[in-house]
Amino acid sequence: ALGEESAEQAANFVHRLITEEAKEETCEVSPRTDADTEEMRMNVLASLDAEKIQIRLDNQGHLSPRFTRIGYVLWWPPAKRRKSGS
């Protein structure tokens, strides 16, 4: 249970860092979303070339190291505000 809690805290910390950096660049971010399907996990791991840091899925779809979290946060420029009456 301690490993699970630590992994969740680390994921929340990374999300806070991303949110702070986005604010500095006046961008917006989505809430953190867990990659909850094996296909999604594989896509994220491939996009990040995670094999270099030894994060992988085994044959049963389990992440290694054990308490790894995979998720994503979308980041976009702020929406342009329309003037009233336009």
Contact map, one row per residue, 1 for C-alpha under 8 A:
11111000000000000000000000000000000000000000000000000000000000000000000000000000000000
11111100000000000000000000000000000000000000000000000000000000000000000000000000000000
11111110000000000000000000000000000000000000000000000000000000000010000000000000000000
11111111000000000000000000000000000000000000000000000000000000000010000000000000000000
11111111100000000000000000000000000000000000000000000000000000000000000000000000000000
01111111110000000000000000000000000000000000000000000000000000000000000000000000000000
00111111111000000000000000000000000000000000000000000000000000000011100000000000000000
00011111111100000000000000000000000000000000000000000000000000000000100000000000000000
00001111111110000000000000000000000000000000000000000000000000000000000000000000000000
00000111111111000000000000000000000000000000000000000000000000000000000000000000000000
00000011111111100000000000000000000000000000000000000000000000000000100000000000000000
00000001111111110000000000000000000000000000000000000000000000000000000000000000000000
00000000111111111000000000000000000000000000000000000000000000000000000000000000000000
00000000011111111100000000000000000000000000000000000000000000000000000000000000000000
00000000001111111110000000000001000000000000000000000000000000000000000010000000000000
00000000000111111111000000000000000000000000000000000000000000000000000000000000000000
00000000000011111111100000000000000000000000000000000000000000000000000000000000000000
00000000000001111111110000000000000000000000000000000000000000000000000000000000000000
00000000000000111111111000011000000000000000000000000000000000000000000000000000000000
00000000000000011111111100000000000000000000000000000000000000000000000000000000000000
00000000000000001111111110000000000000000000000000000000000000000000000000000000000000
00000000000000000111111111111000000000000000000000000000000000000000000000100000000000
00000000000000000011111111110000000000000000000000000000000000000000000000000000000000
00000000000000000001111111100000000000000000000000000000000000000000000000000000000000
00000000000000000000111111100000000000000000000000000000000000000000000000000000000000
00000000000000000000011111110000000000000000000000000000000000000000000000001100000000
00000000000000000000011111111000000000000000000000000000000000000000000000111100000000
00000000000000000010011001111100000000000000000000000000000000000000000000111100000000
00000000000000000010010000111110000000000000000000000000000000000000000011110000000000
00000000000000000000000000011111000000000000000000000000000000000000000011100000000000
00000000000000000000000000001111100000000000000000000000000000000000000011000000000000
00000000000000100000000000000111110000000000000000000000000000000000001110000000000000
00000000000000000000000000000011111000000000000000000000000000000000001110000000000000
00000000000000000000000000000001111100000000000000000000000000000000111100000000000000
00000000000000000000000000000000111111011001000000000000000000000000011100000000000000
00000000000000000000000000000000011111011000000000000000000000000000000000000000000000
00000000000000000000000000000000001111111000000000000000000000000000000000000000000000
00000000000000000000000000000000001111111100000000000000000010000000000000000000000000
00000000000000000000000000000000000011111110000000000000000000000000000000000000000000
00000000000000000000000000000000001111111111000000000000000000000000000000000000000000
00000000000000000000000000000000001111111111100000000000000000000000011000000000000000
00000000000000000000000000000000000001111111110000000000100000000000000000000000000000
00000000000000000000000000000000000000111111111000000000000000000000000000000000000000
00000000000000000000000000000000001000011111111100000000000000000000011000000000000000
00000000000000000000000000000000000000001111111111100011000000000000000000000000000000
00000000000000000000000000000000000000000111111111000000000000000000000000000000000000
00000000000000000000000000000000000000000011111111000000000000000000000000000000000000
00000000000000000000000000000000000000000001111111000000000000000000000000000000000000
00000000000000000000000000000000000000000000111111110000000000000000000000000000000000
00000000000000000000000000000000000000000000111111111111000000000000000000000000000000
00000000000000000000000000000000000000000000100011111111000000000000000000000000000000
00000000000000000000000000000000000000000000000011111110000000000000000000000000000000
00000000000000000000000000000000000000000000000001111110000000000000000000000000000000
00000000000000000000000000000000000000000000000001111111000000011000000000000000000000
00000000000000000000000000000000000000000000100001111111100000111001000000000000000000
00000000000000000000000000000000000000000000100001100111110000111000000000000000000000
00000000000000000000000000000000000000000100000000000011111111110000000000000000000000
00000000000000000000000000000000000000000000000000000001111111110000000000000000000000
00000000000000000000000000000000000000000000000000000000111111000000000000000000000000
00000000000000000000000000000000000000000000000000000000111111000000000000000000000000
00000000000000000000000000000000000001000000000000000000111111100000000000000000000000
00000000000000000000000000000000000000000000000000000000111111110100000000000000000000
00000000000000000000000000000000000000000000000000000011110011111111000000000000000000
00000000000000000000000000000000000000000000000000000111110001111111000000000000000000
00000000000000000000000000000000000000000000000000000111000000111111000000000000000000
00000000000000000000000000000000000000000000000000000000000001111111000000000000000000
00110010000000000000000000000000000000000000000000000000000000111111100000000000000000
00000010000000000000000000000000000000000000000000000010000000111111110000000000000000
00000011001000000000000000000000010000000000000000000000000000000011111000000000000000
00000000000000000000000000000000011000001001000000000000000000000001111100000000000000
00000000000000000000000000000001111000001001000000000000000000000000111110000000000000
00000000000000000000000000000001111000000000000000000000000000000000011111000000000000
00000000000000100000000000001111100000000000000000000000000000000000001111100000000000
00000000000000000000000000001110000000000000000000000000000000000000000111110000000000
00000000000000000000010000111100000000000000000000000000000000000000000011111000000000
00000000000000000000000000111000000000000000000000000000000000000000000001111100000000
00000000000000000000000001110000000000000000000000000000000000000000000000111110000000
00000000000000000000000001110000000000000000000000000000000000000000000000011111000000
00000000000000000000000000000000000000000000000000000000000000000000000000001111100000
00000000000000000000000000000000000000000000000000000000000000000000000000000111110000
00000000000000000000000000000000000000000000000000000000000000000000000000000011111000
00000000000000000000000000000000000000000000000000000000000000000000000000000001111101
00000000000000000000000000000000000000000000000000000000000000000000000000000000111111
00000000000000000000000000000000000000000000000000000000000000000000000000000000011111
00000000000000000000000000000000000000000000000000000000000000000000000000000000001111
00000000000000000000000000000000000000000000000000000000000000000000000000000000011111
